[in-house]
Amino acid sequence: MGDRDKQAGQQQLWKDRLHQPHRTRVVAYLMVTSAAAVIEILYLAYNGDKDVSWSEACSSYGRFCSRVKVALVLHALALLFFLVLSLISTYRVFSRYQPPYVASEDMEERRINH
């Protein structure tokens, strides 16, 4: 029974590792799209939109605009740290494996001709 539990644990570990890239991708997409939304809100707050009769809001709600700016800076830092962690993780994964062997053209021609 102990071996069976160990195998089940290893299978679960592999399943978790296989799903890990999807989680990081989802987090990356959410971070980028939320940053775009914050930038759009900040743009509208400062400039308004004359086509839909929205006036700029930062003159009336200066505290809101300053908080959104701080949120945008913190979000940019979080995105930067996330990218750095992704690069470190990618380096660690690929440094464990040797690059694939590429046969020379002569050896490839010999293999095809024989």
C-alpha positions as CSV (number, residue, x, y, z in Angstrom):
1,M,0.0,0.0,0.0
2,G,2.9,2.3,0.6
3,D,4.2,2.0,-2.9
4,R,0.8,2.7,-4.3
5,D,0.5,5.9,-2.3
6,K,4.0,6.9,-3.4
7,Q,3.1,6.4,-7.0
8,A,-0.1,8.3,-6.6
9,G,1.9,11.2,-5.0
10,Q,4.4,11.2,-7.9
11,Q,1.6,11.2,-10.4
12,Q,0.0,14.1,-8.7
13,L,3.3,15.9,-8.6
14,W,3.7,15.5,-12.4
15,K,0.1,16.7,-12.9
16,D,0.8,19.8,-10.9
17,R,4.0,20.4,-12.8
18,L,2.2,20.1,-16.1
19,H,-0.5,22.6,-15.1
20,Q,2.0,25.1,-13.7
21,P,2.8,26.8,-17.0
22,H,-0.9,27.5,-17.5
23,R,-1.2,29.1,-14.2
24,T,1.7,31.4,-14.8
25,R,0.4,32.3,-18.2
26,V,-3.0,33.2,-16.7
27,V,-1.4,35.4,-14.1
28,A,0.7,37.1,-16.7
29,Y,-2.3,37.8,-18.9
30,L,-4.3,39.1,-15.9
31,M,-1.4,41.4,-14.9
32,V,-1.0,42.8,-18.4
33,T,-4.8,43.3,-19.0
34,S,-5.3,44.9,-15.5
35,A,-2.4,47.3,-16.1
36,A,-4.0,48.3,-19.4
37,A,-7.3,48.9,-17.7
38,V,-5.6,51.1,-15.0
39,I,-3.8,53.1,-17.7
40,E,-7.1,53.6,-19.5
41,I,-8.9,54.8,-16.3
42,L,-6.1,57.1,-15.5
43,Y,-6.1,58.5,-19.1
44,L,-9.9,59.1,-18.9
45,A,-9.6,60.7,-15.5
46,Y,-7.0,63.2,-16.7
47,N,-8.3,63.9,-20.2
48,G,-12.0,62.9,-20.2
49,D,-13.7,61.9,-23.5
50,K,-15.4,64.6,-25.4
51,D,-17.2,62.2,-27.7
52,V,-19.4,60.9,-24.9
53,S,-19.4,64.2,-22.9
54,W,-17.1,63.1,-20.1
55,S,-15.0,65.8,-18.6
56,E,-11.7,65.2,-16.9
57,A,-12.1,64.2,-13.3
58,C,-8.7,64.8,-11.7
59,S,-9.4,68.4,-11.1
60,S,-12.4,67.4,-8.9
61,Y,-11.0,64.1,-7.6
62,G,-7.3,64.7,-7.2
63,R,-6.9,62.2,-4.4
64,F,-8.4,59.5,-6.6
65,C,-6.0,60.3,-9.4
66,S,-3.0,60.2,-7.1
67,R,-4.0,56.9,-5.7
68,V,-4.5,55.4,-9.1
69,K,-1.1,56.6,-10.1
70,V,0.4,54.9,-7.0
71,A,-1.5,51.8,-7.9
72,L,-0.2,51.9,-11.4
73,V,3.4,52.2,-10.2
74,L,3.0,49.3,-7.7
75,H,1.4,47.2,-10.5
76,A,4.3,48.0,-12.8
77,L,6.7,46.9,-10.1
78,A,4.8,43.7,-9.5
79,L,4.8,43.0,-13.2
80,L,8.5,43.6,-13.4
81,F,9.2,41.3,-10.4
82,F,7.0,38.7,-12.1
83,L,8.9,38.9,-15.3
84,V,12.3,38.6,-13.4
85,L,11.0,35.5,-11.6
86,S,9.8,34.0,-14.9
87,L,13.3,34.6,-16.4
88,I,15.0,33.0,-13.4
89,S,12.6,30.1,-13.5
90,T,13.2,29.6,-17.3
91,Y,16.9,29.8,-16.8
92,R,16.8,27.2,-14.1
93,V,14.7,24.8,-16.1
94,F,16.8,25.0,-19.3
95,S,20.1,24.9,-17.5
96,R,19.3,21.4,-16.3
97,Y,19.3,20.0,-19.8
98,Q,21.9,19.8,-22.5
99,P,21.1,21.4,-25.9
100,P,19.8,19.0,-28.5
101,Y,22.4,17.3,-30.6
102,V,22.3,18.5,-34.2
103,A,23.9,16.1,-36.7
104,S,26.2,17.5,-39.3
105,E,25.0,17.7,-42.9
106,D,27.4,14.9,-44.0
107,M,26.0,12.5,-41.4
108,E,22.5,13.4,-42.4
109,E,23.3,12.8,-46.1
110,R,24.9,9.4,-45.3
111,R,21.8,8.4,-43.3
112,I,19.5,9.3,-46.1
113,N,21.5,7.7,-48.9
114,H,21.9,4.3,-47.0
